[in-house]
């Protein structure tokens, strides 16, 4: 049974199975819940994508924001950065197995958001 509150015979309330900070949901949201992070992961689902192409897919995000999120995802071993050309510099980003493991959750979130017309 999840967290809940019980009341004893004297009317005192006690929380049972308290979600201690950080609980599993919060830990997961810290990784995929950052601004644009989930969208970046989702747009990498079909294979390697070049930075400028990813920026085009995420039209509302600045290149600085995308770069910051990609560095965070790379540090968490969810994304791999590959240099494909030195001059001019060209790189691609692709999901690791760990990054791919978030796709089902993100797709379910996308469906839920669409079904409930969340804006």
Secondary structure, DSSP 8 states (H G I E B T S, - for coil): ---EEEE-TTS-EEEES---SS-HHHHHHHHH-STTHHHHHHHTTTS-EEHHHHHHHTTTS-HHHHHHHHHHHHHTTSEEEEEEETTTTEEEEEE-HHHHTTHHHHHHHHHHHHHTT--
